[in-house]
Amino acid sequence: MAERASWSLGAALRGVFGAKRIDEDTWDDLESALIRADFGPAITEELVDRLRDDVARFRTTDPKDLQRMLRERVEDRLAKYDPTLKLTERPAVVLVVGVNGVGKTTTIGKFAYYLRNLGRSVVVGAADTFRAAAVEQLATWATRAGSVVVRPEREGQDPASVAFQTVELAKRDGVEVAIIDTAGRLQTKGGLMDELGKIRRVVEKQAPVSEVLLVLDATTGQNGLAQAEAFIEHAGVTGLVITKLDGSAKGGFVLAVQEKTGLPIKLIGQGEGIGDLTGFTPHVFAQKLVG
């Protein structure tokens, strides 16, 4: 495990592009690096095939040319999806969904901080009332972010009523963005999706839902995506937030997840600090990933 933890795509690609010329070893090493970085077999094969065509067409043997071509290919594919957060409504209501354990609660605190730094006023609703610890954790992070927090008035309060109170406060006090935490797990998948549907219906009696953001953990890769498929199918997800992208070992997951879900990545978390959640820019990400 230690060897795997220390591996990075950046280091692997430096080995590929630092060679003297492009040969069959180059292609083998490139394919291996992309697979290991969680691009997935289908995307890896397609990228390598396209790059072989590019290299043949331009008649180059310089690995630096291959590096530039890979960066452009990755950026083009990432840029097919619009990463812009839709927050023009007042209040802009954002529901945050995801399986427990992906960092959903801390991500909401970081998102509130991100918006506050953009000059937006924010209220956070602790509607994951099934976990008392989640309410306390969310309140701590939201307070650090300088945001108002709406807590349940009593233990086990109906999550939809907390969501309602959150939007009610935003409308009354002129708060620009209302972020609502939701449960990540109930006894049954159907029960959880019913609960999310109820939250949405109650919220929409007061204001439209601007975004439904699904939080995914990059370190769990394709397995985490499989766990989250019910949210994508039933929760009306409009965008993705990728957490724990602390290195490039799973960087390919970013491209794979957009193409597999057809949903844009809107935010990425690359650290533990409150300021480590940022907007997603395909050009910048491709540059960091490929070099």
C-alpha positions, 0 to 999 in steps of 0.5 A: 500500500505504501508504494501505491500511496506514493505513486503519482500520475505526474511522476509517471508522466515525467518518466514518459515525456522525459524519454529521448524519443517516442517508441513502443515503450512510450505507449505502454508506459502512457497506457499504464499510467492513465489506467492507474490514474483511474481514467478507466480502460475505455477512455484510456484506449480511446486517448492512446489511439487518438494520440497515436494518430496525432503523432503519425499525422504530425510525424513527430518522435518528440515526447514533448509534442506527445505531452502537449497533445495529451494535455490538449486532448484531456482539456478538450474532453473536460471542456465539453461540460459547463462548470458554471454554478447557476446561482442567479436566483435570489435566494439561490437554493443549493441541495447537497447530496451524497453517500455518508463518508465522502466529506459532504458535511465539510464540503458544505462548510468549504462551499460556504467559505468559497461563496463568502470570499466571492462576496455572497451572503450564505445560510446553511441548513442542517437538514441531515437530522438523522445524524446528530453529529452531522448537525454539530459538524456542519454548524462548526464548519458553517460558523468558521465560514462566517455563515448563518446556520439553521439547526433542527429545533428538536432531535429527529425533526423532519428534514424537509421542515429544516430545509423550509426554515432555511429558505424562509430565513434566506427570503426574509433576510435577503440572504443570497445563497441557501445551502441545504445538507441532506441525509446520506443514508437511511434504512432503504434506498427508496426511503432516502430518495423519497426524503430527498424528493420531499425536501425538494417539493417543500423548498420549491413552494418558496423558491426554485432549486438552483443546483443539486450538487452530488459530492464524490470522493476521488479516492474511492473512484469508480466504486464511489460512483457506483454507490452514488448512482441512485442519487444521479437517477432520482435526485435531479443532480445538476453538478458534481463536487469531487473531494480528496483530489489531493494528488494526481493519483486519481486525477483521471477520475475527473474526466471519467466521471463527467463522461460516465454521468454526463454531469459537469464538475462544478467544484473540486476539493484539493486539501483539508483546509476550509479554503481548499475548495475551488471552482473547476477550470478544465484548462487549469486542471489539464495543465496540472494533471499532464504538465 
